[in-house]
Amino acid sequence: QAEHFCNSIGILQQGSVPSKFPGFERTGSQTPQQTQQEDYAQLFSTLISRCAKDIDTLIESLPSEESSIELQVQALKRLEVENQDSAEKLEEVVRKGELLLEKIQAALSDIAQSQLDMQYSSSPKKQ
């Protein structure tokens, strides 16, 4: 909104009609561009009012302090319950993963032992 005010002041300075002072004559073009000034005034008044309405809408949508504290407490309790459930699920997945890892390691050990046994039995024995 401050930007609109700043822009509107700049436009006013740019296109304003010079004031006449008694005893002081200014030479040069003194024909104002009235329609352009009206367009700028209308544009900036529309932008400023729209921005003010947006600010009011944002302020009204903010929660009140009382409900905010209550909502935060409820949200924290809900998050704590969700966190506990997730932690239990994670522990179960880790436990299952460790069991699966043990089975895989045992299978790999059996495979390695079988390969060693096959190599030992197929190699010629030296006496």
TORPA-4810 file (N, C-alpha, C, O; in nm, 3 decimals):
<nodes>
NODE_1_0.083_-0.117_0.000_0.000_0.000_0.000_0.088_0.125_0.000_0.055_0.224_-0.064_Q
NODE_2_0.198_0.120_0.070_0.289_0.234_0.072_0.343_0.262_-0.067_0.366_0.377_-0.105_A
NODE_3_0.364_0.154_-0.143_0.414_0.171_-0.280_0.313_0.248_-0.365_0.351_0.333_-0.445_E
NODE_4_0.184_0.216_-0.346_0.080_0.287_-0.422_0.077_0.436_-0.385_0.063_0.522_-0.471_H
NODE_5_0.091_0.464_-0.254_0.094_0.604_-0.212_0.214_0.676_-0.272_0.201_0.788_-0.321_F
NODE_6_0.329_0.612_-0.269_0.450_0.673_-0.324_0.436_0.697_-0.474_0.471_0.804_-0.524_C
NODE_7_0.383_0.597_-0.545_0.363_0.613_-0.689_0.263_0.723_-0.719_0.281_0.800_-0.813_N
NODE_8_0.157_0.731_-0.639_0.056_0.833_-0.665_0.113_0.973_-0.641_0.079_1.066_-0.715_S
NODE_9_0.198_0.989_-0.541_0.261_1.119_-0.517_0.353_1.155_-0.633_0.358_1.270_-0.676_I
NODE_10_0.427_1.055_-0.683_0.515_1.079_-0.798_0.436_1.120_-0.921_0.478_1.210_-0.994_G
NODE_11_0.323_1.057_-0.944_0.238_1.092_-1.059_0.180_1.231_-1.041_0.171_1.308_-1.137_I
NODE_12_0.140_1.263_-0.919_0.088_1.398_-0.894_0.195_1.504_-0.922_0.166_1.607_-0.982_L
NODE_13_0.316_1.477_-0.879_0.424_1.572_-0.905_0.456_1.581_-1.053_0.489_1.688_-1.104_Q
NODE_14_0.445_1.469_-1.122_0.479_1.466_-1.264_0.376_1.540_-1.348_0.412_1.615_-1.440_Q
NODE_15_0.250_1.520_-1.319_0.148_1.576_-1.407_0.064_1.686_-1.346_-0.041_1.720_-1.400_G
NODE_16_0.109_1.744_-1.236_0.028_1.846_-1.171_0.032_1.977_-1.250_0.127_2.008_-1.321_S
NODE_17_-0.075_2.050_-1.233_-0.087_2.181_-1.299_-0.016_2.284_-1.213_-0.037_2.288_-1.092_V
NODE_18_0.068_2.368_-1.273_0.137_2.470_-1.193_0.038_2.568_-1.131_-0.060_2.608_-1.194_P
NODE_19_0.064_2.605_-1.009_-0.021_2.703_-0.941_0.021_2.843_-0.983_0.138_2.869_-1.011_S
NODE_20_-0.077_2.933_-0.987_-0.048_3.072_-1.025_-0.036_3.155_-0.900_-0.120_3.150_-0.810_K
NODE_21_0.072_3.233_-0.895_0.095_3.323_-0.783_0.082_3.466_-0.834_0.130_3.498_-0.943_F
NODE_22_0.017_3.553_-0.757_0.004_3.692_-0.802_0.142_3.759_-0.809_0.224_3.748_-0.717_P
NODE_23_0.164_3.828_-0.917_0.289_3.900_-0.936_0.400_3.812_-0.989_0.514_3.857_-1.001_G
NODE_24_0.371_3.690_-1.021_0.474_3.600_-1.073_0.418_3.532_-1.197_0.322_3.455_-1.189_F
NODE_25_0.479_3.560_-1.311_0.434_3.502_-1.437_0.535_3.399_-1.483_0.656_3.422_-1.478_E
NODE_26_0.485_3.287_-1.527_0.572_3.181_-1.577_0.545_3.165_-1.725_0.430_3.163_-1.769_R
NODE_27_0.651_3.155_-1.800_0.634_3.135_-1.943_0.642_2.987_-1.974_0.704_2.911_-1.898_T
NODE_28_0.582_2.946_-2.082_0.587_2.806_-2.123_0.446_2.750_-2.133_0.347_2.820_-2.114_G
NODE_29_0.440_2.625_-2.163_0.312_2.558_-2.182_0.241_2.542_-2.048_0.297_2.489_-1.952_S
NODE_30_0.117_2.589_-2.043_0.038_2.575_-1.922_-0.092_2.502_-1.950_-0.190_2.520_-1.878_Q
NODE_31_-0.094_2.420_-2.054_-0.216_2.344_-2.086_-0.206_2.207_-2.020_-0.124_2.125_-2.061_T
NODE_32_-0.286_2.181_-1.920_-0.278_2.053_-1.850_-0.337_1.939_-1.931_-0.424_1.960_-2.017_P
NODE_33_-0.291_1.822_-1.904_-0.347_1.703_-1.967_-0.447_1.645_-1.868_-0.417_1.551_-1.794_Q
NODE_34_-0.565_1.703_-1.867_-0.665_1.673_-1.766_-0.710_1.527_-1.768_-0.726_1.466_-1.662_Q
NODE_35_-0.730_1.470_-1.885_-0.782_1.333_-1.892_-0.680_1.233_-1.836_-0.717_1.137_-1.769_T
NODE_36_-0.552_1.257_-1.864_-0.450_1.166_-1.813_-0.443_1.173_-1.661_-0.427_1.071_-1.595_Q
NODE_37_-0.455_1.292_-1.605_-0.452_1.307_-1.460_-0.571_1.236_-1.396_-0.556_1.173_-1.292_Q
NODE_38_-0.687_1.247_-1.457_-0.805_1.179_-1.403_-0.787_1.028_-1.408_-0.829_0.958_-1.316_E
NODE_39_-0.725_0.978_-1.515_-0.701_0.835_-1.525_-0.607_0.787_-1.414_-0.631_0.683_-1.353_D
NODE_40_-0.501_0.864_-1.389_-0.409_0.826_-1.283_-0.477_0.831_-1.146_-0.460_0.741_-1.064_Y
NODE_41_-0.554_0.934_-1.124_-0.623_0.946_-0.996_-0.718_0.829_-0.975_-0.723_0.772_-0.866_A
NODE_42_-0.792_0.794_-1.078_-0.885_0.681_-1.069_-0.809_0.550_-1.046_-0.848_0.468_-0.963_Q
NODE_43_-0.701_0.531_-1.121_-0.622_0.408_-1.108_-0.565_0.393_-0.967_-0.578_0.288_-0.906_L
NODE_44_-0.503_0.498_-0.916_-0.441_0.488_-0.785_-0.544_0.479_-0.673_-0.520_0.411_-0.573_F
NODE_45_-0.656_0.546_-0.687_-0.759_0.532_-0.584_-0.813_0.390_-0.582_-0.842_0.336_-0.475_S
NODE_46_-0.827_0.329_-0.699_-0.872_0.189_-0.706_-0.769_0.096_-0.644_-0.804_0.008_-0.566_T
NODE_47_-0.641_0.115_-0.678_-0.536_0.029_-0.622_-0.524_0.043_-0.471_-0.508_-0.057_-0.400_L
NODE_48_-0.532_0.165_-0.421_-0.520_0.188_-0.277_-0.638_0.127_-0.203_-0.619_0.064_-0.099_I
NODE_49_-0.759_0.144_-0.255_-0.876_0.088_-0.186_-0.873_-0.065_-0.191_-0.910_-0.130_-0.094_S
NODE_50_-0.830_-0.123_-0.303_-0.821_-0.269_-0.314_-0.718_-0.323_-0.215_-0.741_-0.424_-0.150_R
NODE_51_-0.606_-0.256_-0.205_-0.501_-0.299_-0.113_-0.548_-0.288_0.033_-0.519_-0.375_0.114_C
NODE_52_-0.621_-0.182_0.065_-0.674_-0.165_0.200_-0.775_-0.275_0.232_-0.776_-0.327_0.344_A
NODE_53_-0.858_-0.312_0.136_-0.953_-0.422_0.156_-0.880_-0.554_0.178_-0.920_-0.634_0.263_K
NODE_54_-0.773_-0.578_0.102_-0.694_-0.700_0.120_-0.633_-0.707_0.260_-0.632_-0.812_0.323_D
NODE_55_-0.584_-0.594_0.308_-0.526_-0.589_0.442_-0.633_-0.617_0.547_-0.609_-0.693_0.641_I
NODE_56_-0.751_-0.557_0.531_-0.861_-0.583_0.625_-0.900_-0.730_0.625_-0.925_-0.787_0.731_D
NODE_57_-0.907_-0.791_0.507_-0.942_-0.933_0.498_-0.839_-1.019_0.569_-0.875_-1.113_0.640_T
NODE_58_-0.712_-0.988_0.550_-0.606_-1.064_0.617_-0.614_-1.049_0.769_-0.597_-1.147_0.842_L
NODE_59_-0.640_-0.930_0.816_-0.650_-0.906_0.960_-0.768_-0.982_1.018_-0.756_-1.042_1.125_I
NODE_60_-0.882_-0.981_0.949_-1.001_-1.051_0.998_-0.982_-1.202_0.998_-1.044_-1.272_1.079_E
NODE_61_-0.899_-1.253_0.910_-0.880_-1.398_0.902_-0.784_-1.451_1.009_-0.774_-1.572_1.027_S
NODE_62_-0.715_-1.363_1.080_-0.625_-1.407_1.186_-0.706_-1.461_1.303_-0.811_-1.405_1.336_L
NODE_63_-0.659_-1.568_1.367_-0.734_-1.622_1.481_-0.719_-1.532_1.603_-0.621_-1.459_1.617_P
NODE_64_-0.819_-1.541_1.691_-0.810_-1.462_1.814_-0.708_-1.527_1.907_-0.671_-1.643_1.888_S
NODE_65_-0.662_-1.453_2.007_-0.557_-1.503_2.096_-0.606_-1.622_2.178_-0.531_-1.718_2.197_E
NODE_66_-0.732_-1.617_2.228_-0.783_-1.725_2.311_-0.790_-1.855_2.233_-0.742_-1.959_2.278_E
NODE_67_-0.851_-1.848_2.117_-0.865_-1.971_2.038_-0.730_-2.017_1.985_-0.709_-2.137_1.962_S
NODE_68_-0.640_-1.925_1.968_-0.508_-1.962_1.917_-0.434_-2.051_2.017_-0.373_-2.150_1.977_S
NODE_69_-0.438_-2.017_2.144_-0.371_-2.097_2.245_-0.436_-2.234_2.255_-0.368_-2.336_2.262_I
NODE_70_-0.570_-2.236_2.256_-0.641_-2.364_2.264_-0.611_-2.450_2.143_-0.589_-2.571_2.155_E
NODE_71_-0.610_-2.389_2.027_-0.581_-2.465_1.905_-0.439_-2.519_1.906_-0.414_-2.631_1.862_L
NODE_72_-0.347_-2.439_1.956_-0.208_-2.485_1.963_-0.193_-2.603_2.057_-0.120_-2.698_2.027_Q
NODE_73_-0.261_-2.600_2.172_-0.254_-2.711_2.267_-0.313_-2.837_2.205_-0.255_-2.945_2.218_V
NODE_74_-0.428_-2.823_2.139_-0.490_-2.939_2.074_-0.400_-2.995_1.964_-0.384_-3.116_1.951_Q
NODE_75_-0.342_-2.906_1.886_-0.255_-2.950_1.778_-0.131_-3.021_1.833_-0.087_-3.122_1.778_A
NODE_76_-0.075_-2.969_1.942_0.042_-3.034_2.003_0.007_-3.172_2.056_0.085_-3.266_2.040_L
NODE_77_-0.110_-3.186_2.119_-0.151_-3.318_2.170_-0.168_-3.416_2.054_-0.124_-3.531_2.062_K
NODE_78_-0.231_-3.369_1.947_-0.252_-3.456_1.830_-0.117_-3.496_1.770_-0.098_-3.612_1.732_R
NODE_79_-0.025_-3.402_1.761_0.107_-3.432_1.707_0.185_-3.529_1.796_0.258_-3.614_1.746_L
NODE_80_0.169_-3.516_1.928_0.236_-3.609_2.019_0.185_-3.751_1.999_0.263_-3.845_1.999_E
NODE_81_0.052_-3.766_1.983_-0.006_-3.899_1.961_0.044_-3.956_1.828_0.083_-4.072_1.820_V
NODE_82_0.043_-3.872_1.723_0.092_-3.917_1.593_0.241_-3.955_1.600_0.283_-4.054_1.540_E
NODE_83_0.317_-3.878_1.674_0.460_-3.905_1.690_0.482_-4.038_1.761_0.567_-4.117_1.721_N
NODE_84_0.404_-4.064_1.866_0.417_-4.190_1.939_0.381_-4.308_1.849_0.451_-4.409_1.849_Q
NODE_85_0.272_-4.295_1.773_0.233_-4.403_1.680_0.342_-4.428_1.576_0.376_-4.542_1.547_D
NODE_86_0.395_-4.320_1.523_0.501_-4.334_1.422_0.626_-4.398_1.481_0.692_-4.479_1.416_S
NODE_87_0.659_-4.362_1.605_0.776_-4.421_1.670_0.757_-4.571_1.691_0.851_-4.648_1.670_A
NODE_88_0.637_-4.612_1.731_0.610_-4.755_1.750_0.619_-4.830_1.617_0.676_-4.939_1.611_E
NODE_89_0.564_-4.771_1.511_0.572_-4.834_1.379_0.718_-4.846_1.334_0.758_-4.947_1.278_K
NODE_90_0.795_-4.741_1.358_0.936_-4.742_1.320_1.012_-4.851_1.396_1.093_-4.923_1.337_L
NODE_91_0.987_-4.863_1.525_1.053_-4.967_1.603_1.019_-5.105_1.549_1.107_-5.191_1.541_E
NODE_92_0.894_-5.128_1.511_0.853_-5.258_1.456_0.922_-5.285_1.323_0.968_-5.397_1.297_E
NODE_93_0.930_-5.183_1.237_0.996_-5.200_1.107_1.145_-5.229_1.127_1.200_-5.314_1.058_V
NODE_94_1.208_-5.159_1.220_1.351_-5.182_1.247_1.371_-5.324_1.299_1.466_-5.392_1.258_V
NODE_95_1.284_-5.370_1.389_1.296_-5.506_1.443_1.283_-5.610_1.331_1.362_-5.704_1.325_R
NODE_96_1.183_-5.591_1.243_1.166_-5.684_1.131_1.286_-5.678_1.037_1.330_-5.781_0.985_K
NODE_97_1.340_-5.559_1.015_1.457_-5.544_0.929_1.579_-5.615_0.986_1.654_-5.678_0.912_G
NODE_98_1.597_-5.605_1.117_1.711_-5.673_1.180_1.697_-5.825_1.170_1.796_-5.894_1.146_E
NODE_99_1.575_-5.876_1.187_1.553_-6.021_1.172_1.582_-6.066_1.029_1.645_-6.169_1.007_L
NODE_100_1.535_-5.988_0.933_1.559_-6.020_0.793_1.708_-6.016_0.761_1.759_-6.100_0.688_L
NODE_101_1.779_-5.918_0.816_1.923_-5.908_0.795_1.995_-6.031_0.851_2.086_-6.084_0.789_L
NODE_102_1.953_-6.075_0.969_2.014_-6.196_1.027_1.991_-6.317_0.937_2.082_-6.398_0.918_E
NODE_103_1.870_-6.331_0.881_1.841_-6.444_0.791_1.927_-6.436_0.665_1.979_-6.538_0.619_K
NODE_104_1.942_-6.316_0.610_2.023_-6.298_0.489_2.169_-6.331_0.518_2.235_-6.399_0.439_I
NODE_105_2.220_-6.283_0.632_2.358_-6.312_0.668_2.380_-6.461_0.689_2.484_-6.515_0.650_Q
NODE_106_2.283_-6.529_0.749_2.294_-6.674_0.769_2.293_-6.746_0.635_2.370_-6.840_0.614_A
NODE_107_2.206_-6.702_0.543_2.201_-6.764_0.410_2.332_-6.742_0.336_2.382_-6.834_0.272_A
NODE_108_2.387_-6.621_0.342_2.515_-6.593_0.276_2.627_-6.677_0.336_2.715_-6.725_0.265_L
NODE_109_2.624_-6.695_0.467_2.725_-6.777_0.532_2.714_-6.923_0.486_2.815_-6.988_0.460_S
NODE_110_2.590_-6.973_0.475_2.569_-7.110_0.426_2.618_-7.124_0.283_2.681_-7.225_0.248_D
NODE_111_2.590_-7.024_0.199_2.634_-7.029_0.059_2.786_-7.030_0.052_2.845_-7.108_-0.022_I
NODE_112_2.849_-6.942_0.129_2.996_-6.936_0.129_3.055_-7.067_0.178_3.153_-7.116_0.121_A
NODE_113_2.998_-7.125_0.282_3.048_-7.252_0.334_3.029_-7.364_0.233_3.116_-7.449_0.217_Q
NODE_114_2.915_-7.362_0.163_2.890_-7.464_0.060_2.991_-7.452_-0.053_3.041_-7.553_-0.103_S
NODE_115_3.023_-7.330_-0.094_3.122_-7.309_-0.200_3.259_-7.358_-0.155_3.332_-7.421_-0.233_Q
NODE_116_3.295_-7.329_-0.032_3.424_-7.376_0.020_3.428_-7.528_0.025_3.529_-7.590_-0.010_L
NODE_117_3.318_-7.588_0.069_3.313_-7.735_0.075_3.325_-7.795_-0.064_3.392_-7.896_-0.082_D
NODE_118_3.259_-7.733_-0.163_3.265_-7.785_-0.300_3.406_-7.771_-0.356_3.456_-7.861_-0.422_M
NODE_119_3.471_-7.658_-0.328_3.608_-7.639_-0.376_3.702_-7.739_-0.308_3.792_-7.792_-0.373_Q
NODE_120_3.682_-7.763_-0.183_3.769_-7.855_-0.109_3.750_-7.998_-0.157_3.846_-8.074_-0.170_Y
NODE_121_3.624_-8.034_-0.183_3.599_-8.172_-0.227_3.638_-8.194_-0.372_3.672_-8.307_-0.409_S
NODE_122_3.636_-8.091_-0.455_3.671_-8.109_-0.597_3.821_-8.095_-0.621_3.869_-8.137_-0.726_S
NODE_123_3.895_-8.038_-0.530_4.039_-8.023_-0.550_4.108_-8.156_-0.520_4.067_-8.229_-0.429_S
NODE_124_4.215_-8.189_-0.599_4.287_-8.315_-0.576_4.358_-8.311_-0.442_4.419_-8.211_-0.404_P
NODE_125_4.348_-8.420_-0.374_4.409_-8.427_-0.241_4.556_-8.465_-0.256_4.590_-8.559_-0.328_K
NODE_126_4.639_-8.393_-0.187_4.783_-8.421_-0.191_4.819_-8.506_-0.071_4.772_-8.483_0.041_K
NODE_127_4.902_-8.605_-0.096_4.943_-8.693_0.013_5.086_-8.675_0.046_5.137_-8.742_0.136_Q
</nodes>
